[in-house]
Amino acid sequence: MKRFLLAAILIAAPVACAGTGDSFLLRGATIHTISGADIPAGAVLVTGGKIVEVGAKIAAPKGVRVIEARGLHVYPGMIDAATQMGLTEIGSVRESNDVAEIGTFNPQIRALAAVNPASEHIPVTRTNGITMALSLPVGGTISGRAALIHLDGWTWEEMEVRGDAAMHLVFPVLESGGGRRGGSGTPPALAERKRALEVKVRELHNFFESARRYHKAKAAGAADLEPDLKLEAMAPVLDGRMPLIVTASREKVIKDAIAFAESEKIKIVLAGASEAWKVAAELKAKDIPVILGRTLSLPEYEDDPYDKPYTQPAELYKAGVKFAIASFTTSAARNLPYEAAMAVAFGLPHEAALKAVTLAPAEILGIANEYGSIEKGKYADLMVTDGDPLETRTQVKQLFIKGKPVDLMNKHRRLYEQYLNRK
C-alpha cells in the first residue's frame, strides 16, 4: 500500500510543481497554435484561466508563476465531438448505462444531468490530451440534447461547457429485409418496408410542424396553450440557436437527411456518415459539416474498399468539406489522436488531422471563439507533450483545463504501477 501511495505522489509531482491556480507563464516550448504558424521556443501567458498573450518573447508579470517547458510542445486540448462519456461505464452492466430513453421523440432529455463525474473513463481519456467531449444521447428518432463537457470536475455542473450543445436526431432508415415478423414467417417485403420508412419520415415532419405551431401559439400569448416539454425543447433548434446533429450513414440516408433539413429550413451537422465521400460535392455546396467516426475500424459495408475508413477524411478535405474526427465511443475515446493519425497515413495533411480533433470540432459546435486553438482571449485548455500527440509514443506531461492543472493519474496508470512494483 505504501509503495502504491508513493508511486501516485511521484507521478502527480510534475503537475503539483506547476503550482495551483489558473494563472501562469508557460515558456520555452514549441507552441502549436493550430490557427496559425508554430512558435519555436515560444510562451503562453494565462491569467484567470484565459490566454492573454502568445508569442516568442513574453516577460513574466510580477507574482505570476513560471512553468519551464524547454524542449516540449504545447497544443490546444483535443475535443472528442461524439461520445457517451459519463453516460456509460460497463457496456454489459445495464445499471451502469444511461445513454438512451424510451420513446421516439425525446428532445426534452438532457444528457448533462446523467453524466457521472466519477467515471473511470474520464481520467483515462484526458491523460491522452483530450480535454473536452460531447456526450451524445442515443435511442429513438430524436434522442435528446447532447452535453459538451470538460473532462474534469467534481460535479456535472463543474464539467459543463454547453449543457445543451446540440440536439441528436437519428434519421430513419429502411429496415433490413433479413428479419422475421414476430420471430417467424417471411421477411417483410420491400414495398412494406418502404411504406414503414415513409411513415417514420412523415411522423418526423409532423413533429417539427407541431413544434412550430406550439411556439407560434406561445409567442402569440395563447391563453389555452397547455405546456408541452417536448415541443418546448425544440425551440432552439427551430430558431437556429442549437445545432441539430443528424446521424446518417448510407448515401441514400444522407441525401434524405439533407432534403429533410432543406424542407424544414434548419441547419444540420452530419454524424457517423460512412458514405459522406459519395456526396462530398453536395455537402460542400450546402456548407454541411460532418463528424466522422473512427478510422481505426473495418469498412462498415461489405462492398466498401478495405481502406475506406482511412481515406475518407482526406477525400472530404480535398472536397473542402468541414469535418471533425470523433470516437463515437467511451472506452476507446482515449485513442482519438490515433484515429486522426491513421488518416494522415492515407493522405490527410498532418495539420488538417490536428485541426480535426481541436479547432474543427470547436467550430462545428459553435465554441471556436473560446476553445480549439491557442489564441489570445480563448480559454487555456492546453496539453504539454514531449512530441507529436498523434504519435503513440508521445507522452502528455501536463494538462490544463481553463488554466488549471489537471491530475494525470488514472486507473490504467495505477494498475501499471501496482503490478510493476509487485514483489
N, C-alpha and C positions, 0 to 999 in steps of 0.2 A: 504493500500500500504506500509506503514511504517513497519507494522508487517511482511509483506512478505519479504521486504528487510532485516530486522533484522534476520529472520529465515535463509535466504540464507547465510548471513555472518557467523552465528553461525555454520551452517553445514559445510561450507567451511573452518572453522578455523583450524581443525586438519591438513589439507593439507598445509595451509598457514604457520602454526607454524613450519612445517618441513623445511621451508626455500625454497629458489629458487636455480636454477642452477641444474647441473647434477652430483654433487659430494657430497658424504656424507658417514658416517659410521652408519649403522643401527645395533643396538646391543641389546642383552637381550632376543631376541625371539628364538623360535624353528625354525631352518632353515630346510625346506624340499627341499632338492636339486633335487629330482626326479631321478637323475642319480646315486646317492649313498645313504649312510646312512643319517638319520636325525641328526642334530646337536643341542642338547638341549642348551639353553642359549648361542646361537651362535651369530655370527656377519657377516655382509656382508659389504665390503668396495667397494665403487663405485667411480670411477674417470672418468670424461669425458663421462659419460653415460655407461661405461663398468665396469664389475665386475673385480676387481684387486686382491681380496683376499676373501676367505670364510673360516671360522674356528671358534674354540671355544673361542679363546682369540686374539683379534686384537686391537692394540693400534690405537687411532685416530691420524692421521698425523696433524701437525700444520696447523691451519686455516680451517680444514675440519669440517663441522658441524656434530653434533652427534644427531641421532634420537633414543630416548629410546623406546624400544618396549617390555619391560619385560612383560611376560605373554601372548604375542601374537604369531602369527605364520607367517612365510614368505614362500610363494610359488612362483614359476615362473608364470607369467601371462598365462592365458589359450588361446588356439588358436582354433577358430572355422574354420575347414577346408573345409566347404561348406556352403555358404550363398549367399544372394543377397544384402548384406549390402551396403548401399549407392546408390543402383540401384533402389530401390522401397521404397515408403513411405506409400501410402494407396492403398491397392490392388484394391479397387473398383473405384479408380480415375485414369483413363488411363494416364492423363498428368503427374502423379507422378511416373510412371513406365517406366524404361528404361533398361529392362532386356534382351530383345530379338531384333534381327534384322531379316528382311525378307530375304528369300533365304535359300538354302540348305547348301551351303558351305561358311562359313564366317570366315576363320582363321585370316583375317586381322583386325577384330573387336577387340578393346581393351576396356575391362570393366573399366579400370582405369580412362580413360578420362570422363566416365559417372558418376563417384562416386560423390555424393553430400555430402560434409563435414558437412553441416548444418543439416543433417538428425537427427530427434529426436531419432531414434533407436540407434544411436551410443552411446550417453552418457548413455542411459538406459542399454545397453548391457555391457559396460565397468564397470559400477558400480558393476556388479556381478563378477568382476575379469577377464573378457575377454579382452585381450589387442590387439588381432590381429584376423583378419578374412580374409578368401578367398572369394572375390566377384566373383561369377561364372555366366557368361552369359548363357542364355538358348535359345532354338529355333533352328530349322533346324537340320541338322546332325552334322556339325562342327559349334559350336555356337560362337567360338571366344576365345580370350585369357583372362584367369582369372587373377585378380589382388589381390595380398596379401597386405593388408593394416593394418597399426596401427590404432586403434580407437581413434585417437586424431590428431588434426591439422586443420589449417585454410583453407588449400587448399589440393587437392588430391596429389600435389607434395610433401607436407609435410607428408602426410599419407603413402606414398609409401614405401613398404618394397621390394617387387618384382613386378614391373609393369606388366611383362609378366611371371607370376609364373607358369602357366600351360595352355595347350590347352584343351578345353572341346569338347568331342565327345559324342553325344547321339546315341548309337548303334541302327540300325534299328531293328524293332520288327515286328512280324507277326500281322497284323491288326485283330481286333476283328471281328467276323462274325455277330455281332448283329446290325450293321449299315445298312443303305439303300443308294444305289447309287442315288444321286440326290433327296434324301428325299422320294423316293417311290420305289416300285418294291421289288424284292427279295434280300436278302443279298448276297454279293459276295461268290462264292463257295470257299472251302478250297484250291483247286488247283489254283484258280485265285489269292487268297491272297498269296500263297506260291510263285507264279511267281512274284508278285509285290515286295515281300521281296527280292527275288534273284536279281531283277533289282536294288534295292536300294543298296544292298551289292556290286554288280558289279560296280555301279557308284562310290561308295566309294573307291574301289580298283583302279578304273581308275583315280580318282582324285589324289590319292597318287602317282600313276605312272606318271601322268602329272607333279606333283611337282618335282619328281626325275629327269625327263628329263629336266625340266626347269633349275634346279640347276646344272646339268651336263653341259648343254649348257652355262650357265653363267660362270661356272668355266673354261670352255674351251675358254672363250672370244669370243663367237659367236657375230659377228658384227650385224646381223639382228635380234637379240633377242629383242622382244618388252617387256617392263616392265609389270609385272603382279603382283599386290599387293597380291592377294590371294595365288598364288604359292610361292611368295617371303616369305610370312608369315609362310610357312610350313618348312622352312629350319631348325630352332632349334628343331623341332620335329623329323625330319628325321635323324639328326645327334646326337640325344640324349641329347641335351642341355636343352630341355624343356620337362617336364613330360606331358604325354597325359592322362588326366582323362577321363575315359570311363564310362558313365552312363549305367548300365545294371542291371536289377533286377532279372528276372527269370533265373533258372538254364540253360535252353537252350540258352538264350541270352548271359549269362556269358560265356558259352563254345564257342559260336560263336565269341564273342569278343576276347577270348584268342587265338582261331585259327586265327583270323584276324591279331592279333599282331604278332604271330609267322610267318605268311606268309609275313608280311610287315617288319619283323625284327626290331620291335620297342618295347620299354618297356612301359607298361601301369600301371595306378592306377585305380582300380575299384571303382565306387561310387554308393551309393544307392543300393547296392547289397543285396536285401532282402533274396535271397536264396544262399548266399555265403557259408553258412554252408553245403550245399549239395555238394560243390566242394572244401571243405577246404583242402583236401589232395593235390589236384592238384595246388591250389593256393600256398601252402607251397612249393611244389616241384619246382614250377616255380618262386618262390620269387616275387609274385604279391601282393602288399599291397592293403588294402581295406579301403575306407572311408565309415563307416557305418552311416545310418540315425538315426533318433530319436528312442529311446527305449520307450519313453512315447507316445505310439501310439497303435492303433489297428493292428492286423495282416493284412498284405497287401492283402492276398488271403484267400478266404473263407474256404479253406481246410487246412489252417495252424493251428497249435496248438495255443491256446489263448495267450500263453506267449512267442511266438517265438521272438518278438522284444526284450523281456527282456533277453532271454537266448542266443541269437546268439553271442554277444560279448564273453561270457565265452566259447562257443564252438570253436570259432576261436582262442581264447587264448590257449586252450588246444591243438589245432592242430598246434600251432606255427606260425600262420599267423599274420603278422604285420598289425595292424589296428588302425584307429583313429575313434572317435565318433564325429559327426558333427550334426548341427541342420537342414541344408538344408532349412532354413527359414531366415527371417529378424526379424519379430515381436517376435518370440519365441527364438531367439538366446541367450537371457539372461538366458534361462533355461539350457544351455549347461552343467553346473556341475551336474544338477539333472538328465539329460539323462544318464550320466555316473554312477550316484549313483544308479539308478534303476538296472543297470547291476550288480552292487555289490550285491544287494539283491537276484539276481538269479545266483550266482556262480562265478562272475568275482572277482578276488582278488582286494582289495582296491588299492594297489599300481599300479596295471595294469590299473585300472579305471582312476587314476590321470594321468598316463602316456598317456592314450588315448586322453586326452584333452590338453596335454602340449608337451612332448618330441616326442611322436609318430607322431603327425601331422607335427612337425618340421622336423623329419627325412623323412617322406614321401614327403614333399615339398622341400627338399634339403636345409634347412636353419638351421640344427641342430648344425652346427659349430658356430652359432651366437645366437640362441634362443632355448627355450624349457626346459631349466634346469638352476639351479643356479650353475654355474661353472666359474672359472677364465677365463677371456678372452671373455665371452659372454656379450651381451648387457643386461642391468639391466631392463628387463621387469619383475616387481615384484608386488605381491599383499601382503598386510599385513592384516591378518584376526584375528578374535577373536576365531576361531575354524576351524574345518574341512570344506573346501569350498564345499564339496559335501553334506553338511547338510543345509537344508533350513533355519535354524535359525541362521546360521553363517553370520556375517556382515563383509564386506570389509572395513577396517578402513582407509587404504591408498593405493594408486595405483601409480606405477611408470612406465613410458614408456621411454625406453632408458635413465633411470636415472632421468627423470624429473617428479615431482609430477603432478598428473592429478586431475582436479576438479571432485568430485563425485556427483555434483549436476546434476539432470536430471528432465525430465518432471514429472515422477511419484512422485518424492520427492517434487517437487514444489507444485503439486496438493494436496499431503498429508498434507503438512504444511498449505497450504491455507485453506483447509476445517477444519483442526484440530483447527485452530485459529479463525474460524468464530464465530462472536458474534451475 
